[in-house]
Amino acid sequence: MHHDRRWTEDAVRLIEADYNRSADTHLIPVALPAFPAVQLYLKDESSHPTGSLKHRLARSLFLYALCDGRIGPGTTVVEASSGSTAVSEAYFARMLGLPFVAVLPRATAAEKIAAIAFHDGRVHMIDDPGTAYAEAERLATELGGVYLDQFTYAERATDWRGNNNIAESIYAQMALERHPVPTWIVCGAGTGGTSATIGRYVRYRRHATRLCLADPEASVFHRHWHDRSVAAAQRCASVVEGIGRARVEPSFLPGVIDRAEAVADRDSIAAARLLSRRLGRRCGGSTGTNLHVCAMLAAEMAAAGVEGSIVSILCDDGERYASTYFDDGWLAARGLDVAPAEAALARRLGWTE
């Protein structure tokens, strides 16, 4: 299908102009009183216009599809998502005047669904998250549209060598810090795009940094990292949205990851709630997963007498989980008593409350 090149050029210009108006995201230092020789920094991706790390991915996916000739005037854009990618894609679809449909699990946080609707996106709910891929493809075919397929294209849509990607931004912002080359960078995986970008960039720039995957216990990614023959779990029952999958996604590249740690949902949510109080604003469950692993690595570094820095990601705005992770009734209904884990982590980090 041949699309009007002038329309495509204008669409790319609109997206690039939006990026040009946006400042880079902050790198926030977080004091660890229990580990004074270890500096922790969080890349605050919640400050993007759509409130999450997935803003970067959505921009890259749209540019990739536009320059591939898959999106043209009036093309209906369809995506399978746990919410945040769909929010960001709805933003870009509205910018280009294109219809957008998100295929979401029924358990997706209500705030995310509302955010998609705010950007004029339509939501198509499914009961079984495992059917999301086929359903998105079916809808795109039925509507004569395009399935963006973040799970396949995430690792190739982003320029991992640089071009203002998240890894290049982190190292530029760390340049004047006490330990400018992080000992560890910690991130989760939903598509695997972020870990692929960071892992490749670290190797390309020949940094000594190691990359640690922070993964929900129920996810298959950490299992696959330890044993490449494991390609799927029966299901990913984690309540932490945005990371962890039941199948190894095409964009997940285990070879760029140096270590993988599994985190229980209770510990992820406890860490998110604790960090939210520490920062004075809410952050989501995937950020909590990251923090739990950062605490583990900081303790190991301190025990080994290693000074250095750890960088991780504040993935999204926690207000979109007001009705879930920050609702005591919601937690109680799922048998998640996070108070002991919050107290234990606060003691471990030296955060007296």
Secondary structure, DSSP 8 states (H G I E B T S, - for coil): ----HHHHHHHHHHHHHHHHHS----EEEE--TT-TTEEEEEEEGGGSTTSBTHHHHHHHHHHHHHHTT---TT--EEEE-SSHHHHHHHHHHHHTT--EEEEEETTS-HHHHHHHHHTT-EEEEES-GGGHHHHHHHHHHHTT-EE--HHHHHHHHS-TT-TT-HHHHHHHHHTTSSS-S-SEEEE--SSSHHHHHHHHHHHHTT---EEEEEEETT-SHHHHHH-TT--B-S------TTS--SB--TT--GGG-SEEEEE-HHHHHHHHHHHHHHHTS-B-HHHHHHHHHHHHHHHHHHHTT--EEEEEEE-BBGGGGTTTTT-HHHHHHTT---HHHHHHHHHHHT---
